[in-house]
Amino acid sequence: MLAIESVSKELGGRLVLSGVTFKVGRGATLGVVGPNGGGKTTLLRILSGELAPDSGRVELPPGARVGCLAQGSAGRDADAVAAVFPFAFERTTLADRLGEVAALLGSTRGHEFDELSREYDELLERMAASQSGLDLREARGELALRHVEPATVMGQLSGGELTKLGLLDLIAAQPDVLLLDEPTNHLDLAGLEWVEDTIGRFPGVAVVVSHDRVFLDRCASQVLELDGRGKAELFAGNYTSLLAEKARREADQRARYDRQERERAHLKRVVSAIESKTRGIENRTIDFAIRKKAAKVMRRGVTLRARLERELESTDHVDRPEKRMSGFYGEFANAEGGASRLLSVENVALDIDGQRLFEGLTFQAQRGECVIVSGPNGSGKTTLLRAILGEHPVADGELALSGSAHVGYLAQQDDPALGDMDAITTPVQLLRRSTPMPEAEAHNFLHRFLLGHEQATTPVSSLSYGERRRLALALLVRGGANLLILDEPTNHLDLGSREAFEAALEAYEGASIVVTHDRRFIERFADVLVEL
């Protein structure tokens, strides 16, 4: 069992975690959700022992092994993958060496035979110990990694392939506790299904930070929600259960608030009527007896007014339900007029480095339609988008953009619209450069994308990845394109931002071509599905 009790942590003068408490039993998966910058990664670092909490404690069984998904491989492009991910290849290399030793045993004698026999026994023991229910050769096949040999150089592999190897290496190491930070980012659908199946069969404790709603629904037995202000709440069940419980609470609060406000309004009317009546009596007569009776009635009004004031200060008082903004909001600018068919792709083939990626691709992008491009990592999805943008040649066939197409492009990593930012250009300046507007309006618009005054006046080059992503989306929303080309638009967005982005896109009147592995997004938006 993994348990943390009253854990708090302050970073840079900001309270990131405050009194966080939860327990996770063996065989259970805890999903961790919350806004970007809300403390999710900090929590994982505390659980791994990399970071010490300011207060509280983390409890693990004695001798428990904790495995964390590696967060990148910067500076190791020249290394062999087996050196970076040894467990992902251990049984393969062990089996190869076992075969070599077995062949040598038949042709050696004496001391050398004894040495080889000992090595043979050791190899068998290591292979038995590394079984863990995972066939590494089969797993690499399922993850489309058969072409990756132990000596393959890191720099030759894509980000998705490196993520898969990192996951495979971590599972093969047989930890007791799995700590995964966004394990599904950059994975294709086959990779997503493998991760879900593997975590579902994992016998230990898994804690997973994820913004993948389908993953959370299929794998999480509990969900810990961080609110971005240090507080955390544990929900039983998966992400859909969390949403249902929050909707129930919101509806209950709304009902209690409405009932409270009706009662308060009734009391106010009664008090107002009493006060109006007594003032009228006082103004109409000087008769002592009548005025005495009016004063008695007035005291009743004073009592009721005091009751209203007490209710406002009472712990039973129900606050007005407010939906706190957890992501950006707003609608895409109206798409400009033009042809109904904005893109036509006829029997297109694409090559890269002399290798054919695909051929015979045919589809159209019509106004009001969303074309989803899906397929394994390395199948050519981003290359197709580059071809549509005119940045990659077509090997065969015809790819034609309408003359009236006004393209808005969101790249998978840093957006080209942000450019190579210097050390002084701020989001406000960049927005006003792309769309002339008063400075105050630019600040207000960026605030809708969770870019406060501090972020809006910070040089773009100094913003975090998530902040730059939201800035790129802000520019895209404001641009008024009638053909959106989006490469993994929801990657690295928190759940609130994903849902807000989708709400904005739903009202979009132009055409969109979207590369994504977000299955909930695909279910919601796909009019045309192009699978490479």
C-alpha positions as CSV (number, residue, x, y, z in Angstrom):
1,M,0.0,0.0,0.0
2,L,1.0,3.6,-0.7
3,A,-0.2,6.2,1.7
4,I,0.5,9.9,2.2
5,E,-0.8,11.9,5.1
6,S,-1.1,15.7,5.4
7,V,1.6,16.4,2.8
8,S,2.2,20.1,2.1
9,K,4.8,21.7,-0.2
10,E,5.6,25.3,-1.1
11,L,7.7,26.1,-4.2
12,G,8.9,29.6,-5.0
13,G,6.8,31.2,-2.3
14,R,3.6,29.5,-3.6
15,L,1.7,26.8,-1.8
16,V,1.5,24.0,-4.3
17,L,0.2,21.2,-2.0
18,S,-1.7,21.7,1.3
19,G,-2.6,18.8,3.6
20,V,-2.9,16.2,0.8
21,T,-4.0,12.8,2.2
22,F,-4.8,9.5,0.4
23,K,-4.2,5.7,0.3
24,V,-3.8,3.4,-2.7
25,G,-3.8,-0.4,-2.3
26,R,-2.1,-3.1,-4.3
27,G,-3.6,-3.7,-7.7
28,A,-5.3,-0.2,-7.7
29,T,-4.6,2.7,-10.0
30,L,-4.9,6.3,-8.8
31,G,-5.4,8.9,-11.5
32,V,-4.2,12.4,-10.7
33,V,-5.9,15.3,-12.5
34,G,-5.9,19.1,-12.1
35,P,-4.9,22.3,-13.9
36,N,-1.5,22.8,-15.4
37,G,0.8,24.0,-12.7
38,G,-1.5,22.6,-10.0
39,G,1.1,20.4,-8.3
40,K,0.7,17.0,-10.1
41,T,4.3,16.6,-11.1
42,T,5.4,17.9,-7.7
43,L,3.3,15.2,-6.0
44,L,5.0,12.5,-8.1
45,R,8.4,13.9,-7.2
46,I,7.5,13.7,-3.5
47,L,6.2,10.1,-3.9
48,S,9.4,9.1,-5.7
49,G,11.6,10.6,-2.9
50,E,13.2,13.1,-5.3
51,L,11.6,16.0,-3.4
52,A,10.9,16.2,0.4
53,P,7.6,17.6,1.6
54,D,7.6,20.6,3.9
55,S,5.3,18.7,6.3
56,G,3.4,15.4,6.3
57,R,4.8,11.9,5.4
58,V,4.8,9.3,2.7
59,E,4.5,5.7,3.7
60,L,5.6,2.7,1.6
61,P,6.1,-0.9,2.5
62,P,9.7,-1.7,3.6
63,G,11.9,-2.5,0.6
64,A,9.3,-1.4,-2.0
65,R,10.8,-0.5,-5.3
66,V,9.5,2.7,-7.0
67,G,9.6,3.1,-10.8
68,C,9.2,6.5,-12.5
69,L,8.8,7.1,-16.2
70,A,11.9,8.9,-17.4
71,Q,11.1,12.5,-18.4
72,G,13.2,12.7,-21.6
73,S,16.7,11.8,-22.7
74,A,18.4,15.1,-23.4
75,G,22.0,14.8,-24.2
76,R,21.8,11.0,-24.9
77,D,21.1,11.1,-28.7
78,A,24.4,9.2,-29.4
79,D,23.7,6.4,-26.8
80,A,22.5,3.0,-27.7
81,V,18.9,2.4,-26.6
82,A,19.9,-0.7,-24.6
83,A,22.2,1.5,-22.5
84,V,19.3,4.0,-21.7
85,F,16.5,1.4,-21.4
86,P,18.4,-1.8,-20.2
87,F,15.3,-3.6,-18.9
88,A,13.5,-3.2,-22.2
89,F,16.1,-5.4,-23.9
90,E,17.4,-7.5,-21.0
91,R,15.7,-10.8,-21.9
92,T,16.6,-10.3,-25.5
93,T,20.3,-9.9,-24.8
94,L,20.1,-12.6,-22.1
95,A,18.6,-15.0,-24.6
96,D,21.2,-14.2,-27.3
97,R,24.1,-14.7,-24.8
98,L,22.4,-18.0,-23.5
99,G,22.5,-19.3,-27.0
100,E,26.1,-18.4,-27.4
101,V,27.1,-20.1,-24.1
102,A,25.2,-23.2,-25.0
103,A,27.1,-23.5,-28.3
104,L,30.4,-23.0,-26.6
105,L,29.7,-25.6,-23.9
106,G,29.8,-28.4,-26.6
107,S,33.3,-27.6,-27.6
108,T,35.1,-26.7,-24.4
109,R,36.6,-28.7,-21.5
110,G,38.2,-28.2,-18.1
111,H,38.2,-24.8,-16.3
112,E,36.6,-23.0,-19.3
113,F,33.8,-25.5,-19.3
114,D,33.2,-24.9,-15.6
115,E,33.1,-21.1,-16.1
116,L,30.7,-21.4,-19.0
117,S,28.5,-23.7,-16.9
118,R,28.3,-21.2,-14.1
119,E,27.5,-18.4,-16.6
120,Y,24.8,-20.6,-18.2
121,D,23.1,-21.2,-14.8
122,E,23.3,-17.5,-13.9
123,L,21.7,-16.5,-17.2
124,L,18.9,-18.9,-16.7
125,E,18.3,-17.5,-13.2
126,R,18.3,-13.9,-14.5
127,M,15.8,-14.8,-17.3
128,A,13.5,-16.5,-14.8
129,A,13.7,-13.4,-12.5
130,S,12.9,-11.1,-15.4
131,Q,9.8,-12.9,-16.6
132,S,7.3,-10.7,-14.8
133,G,4.6,-11.9,-17.1
134,L,5.9,-9.7,-19.9
135,D,7.3,-11.1,-23.1
136,L,9.6,-8.3,-24.3
137,R,9.8,-9.5,-27.9
138,E,6.0,-9.7,-28.1
139,A,5.6,-6.4,-26.4
140,R,8.0,-4.6,-28.8
141,G,6.0,-6.1,-31.6
142,E,2.7,-4.8,-30.2
143,L,4.3,-1.4,-29.9
144,A,5.7,-1.4,-33.4
145,L,9.3,-1.5,-32.1
146,R,10.5,-4.7,-33.8
147,H,12.9,-2.6,-35.9
148,V,14.6,-1.2,-32.8
149,E,17.7,-3.3,-31.9
150,P,19.7,-2.9,-28.7
151,A,22.4,-1.1,-30.6
152,T,20.0,1.4,-32.2
153,V,21.1,5.0,-31.5
154,M,18.6,7.1,-29.5
155,G,18.7,10.0,-31.9
156,Q,17.3,7.8,-34.7
157,L,14.0,7.3,-32.9
158,S,10.9,9.5,-32.7
159,G,9.5,10.9,-29.4
160,G,6.6,8.4,-29.5
161,E,9.1,5.5,-29.9
162,L,11.2,6.7,-27.0
163,T,8.1,7.0,-24.8
164,K,7.1,3.4,-25.6
165,L,10.6,2.2,-24.8
166,G,10.6,4.1,-21.6
167,L,7.3,2.5,-20.5
168,L,8.5,-1.0,-21.6
169,D,11.7,-0.5,-19.6
170,L,9.8,0.6,-16.6
171,I,7.4,-2.3,-16.6
172,A,10.1,-4.8,-17.2
173,A,12.0,-3.6,-14.2
174,Q,9.2,-5.0,-12.0
175,P,8.7,-2.1,-9.6
176,D,6.2,-2.3,-6.7
177,V,5.0,1.2,-7.3
178,L,4.6,2.8,-10.7
179,L,4.7,6.6,-11.0
180,L,3.7,7.8,-14.5
181,D,3.6,11.5,-15.6
182,E,1.5,11.8,-18.8
183,P,2.4,8.3,-20.1
184,T,-0.1,8.5,-23.0
185,N,1.3,11.7,-24.6
186,H,2.6,11.1,-28.2
187,L,1.4,7.5,-28.1
188,D,-0.5,6.1,-31.1
189,L,-3.7,4.1,-30.6
190,A,-1.9,0.7,-30.4
191,G,0.4,2.2,-27.8
192,L,-2.5,3.5,-25.8
193,E,-4.2,0.2,-25.7
194,W,-1.0,-1.6,-24.7
195,V,-0.4,0.9,-21.8
196,E,-4.0,0.4,-20.6
197,D,-3.8,-3.4,-20.7
198,T,-0.4,-3.4,-19.0
199,I,-1.5,-1.1,-16.2
200,G,-4.8,-3.0,-15.8
201,R,-2.7,-6.2,-15.1
202,F,-0.1,-4.5,-12.9
203,P,-0.1,-6.2,-9.5
204,G,1.4,-3.3,-7.6
205,V,0.3,0.3,-7.0
206,A,0.1,2.7,-9.9
207,V,-0.2,6.5,-9.6
208,V,-0.7,8.1,-13.0
209,V,-1.0,11.8,-13.9
210,S,-3.0,12.0,-17.1
211,H,-5.3,14.2,-19.1
212,D,-6.5,11.3,-21.3
213,R,-10.2,10.9,-20.4
214,V,-10.6,7.4,-21.9
215,F,-7.5,6.2,-20.2
216,L,-8.7,7.5,-16.8
217,D,-12.1,5.8,-17.4
218,R,-10.6,2.5,-18.3
219,C,-7.7,2.3,-15.7
220,A,-8.4,4.5,-12.7
221,S,-10.1,3.0,-9.6
222,Q,-9.7,6.3,-7.8
223,V,-9.1,9.9,-9.0
224,L,-7.3,12.5,-7.0
225,E,-8.2,16.0,-8.1
226,L,-5.9,18.9,-7.3
227,D,-7.6,22.3,-7.4
228,G,-4.6,24.4,-8.3
229,R,-4.6,26.2,-5.0
230,G,-3.0,23.4,-3.0
231,K,-6.1,21.4,-2.0
232,A,-6.9,17.9,-3.1
233,E,-9.9,15.7,-3.0
234,L,-10.1,11.9,-3.6
235,F,-13.0,10.5,-5.6
236,A,-13.9,6.8,-5.8
237,G,-14.2,5.3,-9.3
238,N,-13.0,6.6,-12.6
239,Y,-13.1,10.1,-14.3
240,T,-16.7,9.8,-15.4
241,S,-17.6,9.0,-11.8
242,L,-15.8,12.1,-10.7
243,L,-17.7,14.2,-13.2
244,A,-21.0,12.7,-12.1
245,E,-20.3,13.3,-8.4
246,K,-19.3,16.9,-9.1
247,A,-22.4,17.5,-11.2
248,R,-24.6,16.0,-8.4
249,R,-22.9,18.3,-5.9
250,E,-23.4,21.3,-8.1
251,A,-27.0,20.5,-8.7
252,D,-27.5,20.1,-4.9
253,Q,-25.8,23.4,-4.2
254,R,-27.8,25.1,-6.8
255,A,-31.1,23.7,-5.4
256,R,-30.2,24.7,-1.8
257,Y,-29.0,28.1,-2.9
258,D,-32.2,28.7,-4.9
259,R,-34.3,27.6,-1.9
260,Q,-32.3,29.9,0.4
261,E,-32.7,32.9,-1.9
262,R,-36.5,32.3,-2.2
263,E,-36.8,32.3,1.6
264,R,-34.6,35.4,1.9
265,A,-36.7,37.2,-0.8
266,H,-39.9,36.3,1.1
267,L,-38.4,37.6,4.4
268,K,-37.2,40.8,2.7
269,R,-40.7,41.4,1.3
270,V,-42.3,40.9,4.8
271,V,-39.7,43.2,6.4
272,S,-40.2,45.8,3.7
273,A,-44.0,45.6,4.1
274,I,-43.8,46.0,7.9
275,E,-41.4,48.9,7.7
276,S,-43.6,50.6,5.1
277,K,-46.7,50.1,7.1
278,T,-45.3,51.4,10.4
279,R,-43.8,54.4,8.7
280,G,-47.2,55.2,7.2
281,I,-48.9,55.0,10.6
282,E,-46.3,57.2,12.2
283,N,-46.7,59.8,9.4
284,R,-50.5,59.7,9.6
285,T,-51.2,60.0,13.3
286,I,-50.0,61.3,16.6
287,D,-52.3,59.0,18.6
288,F,-50.1,57.4,21.3
289,A,-51.9,54.1,21.5
290,I,-51.8,53.6,17.7
291,R,-48.2,54.6,17.5
292,K,-47.4,52.2,20.4
293,K,-49.0,49.3,18.4
294,A,-47.0,50.4,15.3
295,A,-43.8,50.3,17.3
296,K,-44.6,46.7,18.4
297,V,-45.1,45.8,14.7
298,M,-41.8,47.5,13.9
299,R,-40.0,45.4,16.5
300,R,-41.2,42.3,14.5
301,G,-39.6,43.8,11.4
302,V,-36.3,44.4,13.3
303,T,-36.3,40.8,14.5
304,L,-36.8,39.5,11.0
305,R,-34.0,41.8,9.6
306,A,-31.7,40.5,12.4
307,R,-32.6,37.0,11.3
308,L,-31.6,37.7,7.7
309,E,-28.2,39.1,8.9
310,R,-27.6,36.1,11.1
311,E,-28.3,33.7,8.1
312,L,-25.8,35.6,6.0
313,E,-23.1,35.0,8.6
314,S,-24.2,31.5,9.4
315,T,-22.1,28.4,8.5
316,D,-25.3,27.0,7.0
317,H,-25.3,29.8,4.5
318,V,-25.1,28.5,0.9
319,D,-22.8,30.5,-1.4
320,R,-23.8,31.2,-4.9
321,P,-22.6,28.4,-7.2
322,E,-19.8,29.5,-9.4
323,K,-18.1,27.5,-12.1
324,R,-14.4,28.3,-11.7
325,M,-12.7,28.7,-15.0
326,S,-10.2,25.9,-15.3
327,G,-9.4,26.4,-19.0
328,F,-9.8,29.0,-21.7
329,Y,-13.1,29.9,-23.1
330,G,-14.3,31.7,-26.1
331,E,-15.3,31.0,-29.7
332,F,-13.3,30.9,-32.8
333,A,-13.6,34.0,-34.9
334,N,-16.1,33.6,-37.8
335,A,-14.5,31.7,-40.7
336,E,-14.3,33.9,-43.8
337,G,-16.4,33.1,-46.8
338,G,-15.2,31.1,-49.7
339,A,-15.5,27.8,-51.4
340,S,-17.3,24.9,-49.7
341,R,-14.4,22.5,-50.6
342,L,-11.3,24.0,-49.0
343,L,-8.9,21.0,-49.7
344,S,-8.8,18.2,-52.1
345,V,-6.4,15.2,-51.9
346,E,-6.4,12.8,-54.8
347,N,-4.2,9.6,-54.9
348,V,-1.4,11.3,-53.0
349,A,1.8,9.5,-52.1
350,L,4.5,10.9,-49.7
351,D,8.1,9.9,-49.3
352,I,10.6,10.8,-46.7
353,D,14.4,10.1,-47.0
354,G,13.7,8.0,-50.0
355,Q,11.2,5.8,-48.2
356,R,7.5,5.6,-49.2
357,L,5.3,6.6,-46.2
358,F,1.9,5.9,-47.9
359,E,0.2,6.2,-51.3
360,G,-3.2,6.3,-52.8
361,L,-4.5,8.8,-50.2
362,T,-7.8,10.5,-51.2
363,F,-10.1,12.7,-49.1
364,Q,-11.6,16.2,-49.1
365,A,-12.1,18.8,-46.4
366,Q,-15.5,20.5,-46.7
367,R,-16.6,23.6,-44.8
368,G,-18.1,22.5,-41.5
369,E,-16.4,19.1,-41.5
370,C,-13.6,17.8,-39.2
371,V,-11.2,15.4,-40.8
372,I,-9.3,13.3,-38.2
373,V,-5.9,11.9,-39.3
374,S,-4.9,8.8,-37.3
375,G,-2.3,6.1,-37.5
376,P,0.8,4.6,-35.8
377,N,3.8,6.8,-34.8
378,G,6.0,7.3,-37.9
379,S,3.2,6.7,-40.4
380,G,3.4,10.2,-41.8
381,K,0.7,12.2,-40.1
382,T,2.7,15.3,-39.4
383,T,4.4,15.0,-42.9
384,L,0.9,15.0,-44.4
385,L,0.1,18.3,-42.6
386,R,3.4,19.7,-43.8
387,A,2.5,18.8,-47.4
388,I,-0.8,20.5,-47.1
389,L,1.0,23.6,-45.8
390,G,3.4,23.4,-48.9
391,E,6.4,22.5,-46.7
392,H,6.9,19.0,-48.1
393,P,6.7,17.8,-51.7
394,V,4.1,15.4,-52.9
395,A,5.6,12.3,-54.5
396,D,2.5,11.4,-56.5
397,G,-1.1,12.5,-56.9
398,E,-2.6,15.9,-56.5
399,L,-3.0,18.0,-53.3
400,A,-5.0,21.2,-54.0
401,L,-5.9,24.0,-51.5
402,S,-8.8,26.2,-52.5
403,G,-7.8,29.8,-53.5
404,S,-10.1,31.1,-50.8
405,A,-8.6,28.9,-48.0
406,H,-7.2,30.9,-45.1
407,V,-5.2,28.4,-43.1
408,G,-4.6,28.5,-39.3
409,Y,-1.9,26.1,-38.2
410,L,-1.2,24.7,-34.7
411,A,2.1,22.7,-34.6
412,Q,2.6,19.7,-32.3
413,Q,5.4,21.5,-30.4
414,D,6.1,25.2,-30.3
415,D,3.7,27.0,-32.8
416,P,5.2,28.8,-35.8
417,A,3.0,31.7,-34.9
418,L,5.1,32.3,-31.9
419,G,8.2,32.4,-34.0
420,D,11.8,32.6,-32.7
421,M,10.9,34.9,-29.9
422,D,13.5,37.4,-28.7
423,A,14.0,38.2,-25.0
424,I,11.5,41.1,-24.9
425,T,8.4,40.2,-27.0
426,T,5.4,39.6,-24.7
427,P,2.1,37.8,-25.4
428,V,0.3,41.2,-25.4
429,Q,2.7,42.6,-28.0
430,L,2.5,39.4,-30.1
431,L,-1.3,39.4,-30.0
432,R,-1.6,43.1,-30.9
433,R,1.0,42.5,-33.7
434,S,-1.2,39.8,-35.3
435,T,-4.6,41.5,-34.6
436,P,-4.6,45.3,-34.0
437,M,-6.5,46.0,-30.7
438,P,-6.2,48.2,-27.6
439,E,-3.8,47.0,-25.0
440,A,-6.5,46.5,-22.4
441,E,-8.5,44.4,-24.8
442,A,-5.4,42.2,-25.5
443,H,-5.0,41.7,-21.7
444,N,-8.6,40.7,-21.3
445,F,-8.5,38.3,-24.2
446,L,-5.4,36.6,-23.0
447,H,-6.9,36.3,-19.5
448,R,-9.5,34.1,-21.0
449,F,-6.8,31.6,-21.8
450,L,-5.5,31.6,-18.3
451,L,-2.7,34.0,-19.1
452,G,-2.8,36.5,-16.2
453,H,-1.2,39.9,-16.1
454,E,2.2,38.4,-15.1
455,Q,2.2,35.9,-18.0
456,A,0.8,38.4,-20.5
457,T,3.8,40.8,-19.7
458,T,6.5,38.1,-19.6
459,P,8.6,37.5,-22.7
460,V,7.2,34.6,-24.7
461,S,10.6,32.9,-24.7
462,S,10.4,32.7,-20.8
463,L,6.9,31.1,-20.7
464,S,6.4,27.5,-19.8
465,Y,5.4,25.0,-22.5
466,G,1.8,24.9,-21.3
467,E,1.6,28.7,-21.3
468,R,3.0,28.9,-24.8
469,R,0.5,26.3,-25.9
470,R,-2.4,28.4,-24.6
471,L,-0.9,31.5,-26.2
472,A,-0.8,29.7,-29.6
473,L,-4.4,28.7,-29.1
474,A,-5.3,32.3,-28.3
475,L,-3.7,33.5,-31.6
476,L,-5.5,30.7,-33.5
477,V,-8.9,31.5,-32.0
478,R,-8.5,35.2,-32.9
479,G,-7.2,34.6,-36.4
480,G,-10.4,33.9,-38.3
481,A,-9.1,31.1,-40.5
482,N,-11.5,29.0,-42.5
483,L,-9.3,25.9,-42.6
484,L,-7.7,24.8,-39.3
485,I,-4.7,22.4,-39.4
486,L,-4.1,21.1,-35.9
487,D,-1.3,18.7,-34.9
488,E,-2.1,17.1,-31.5
489,P,-3.9,20.2,-30.3
490,T,-4.9,18.8,-26.9
491,N,-1.4,17.5,-25.9
492,H,-0.2,18.9,-22.6
493,L,-3.6,20.7,-22.0
494,D,-5.2,20.0,-18.7
495,L,-8.7,18.5,-18.7
496,G,-10.5,21.8,-18.2
497,S,-8.6,23.4,-21.1
498,R,-9.2,20.4,-23.4
499,E,-13.0,20.6,-22.8
500,A,-13.0,24.3,-23.2
501,F,-11.1,24.0,-26.5
502,E,-13.5,21.4,-27.7
503,A,-16.5,23.7,-26.8
504,A,-14.9,26.5,-28.9
505,L,-14.2,24.1,-31.8
506,E,-17.7,22.7,-31.8
507,A,-19.1,26.1,-32.9
508,Y,-16.4,26.5,-35.6
509,E,-18.0,27.0,-39.1
510,G,-14.9,26.3,-41.2
511,A,-13.1,23.0,-42.0
512,S,-10.5,21.4,-39.7
513,I,-7.9,18.7,-40.2
514,V,-6.7,17.3,-36.9
515,V,-4.0,14.9,-36.1
516,T,-4.9,13.4,-32.7
517,H,-4.8,10.2,-30.6
518,D,-7.3,11.6,-28.1
519,R,-10.1,9.1,-28.4
520,R,-12.7,11.2,-26.7
521,F,-11.9,14.0,-29.2
522,I,-12.2,11.6,-32.1
523,E,-15.6,10.3,-30.9
524,R,-16.9,13.8,-30.6
525,F,-15.6,15.5,-33.8
526,A,-14.7,13.0,-36.5
527,D,-16.8,13.6,-39.7
528,V,-14.1,12.0,-41.9
529,L,-11.4,9.6,-40.5
530,V,-8.2,9.2,-42.4
531,E,-6.2,6.3,-41.1
532,L,-2.6,6.0,-42.3
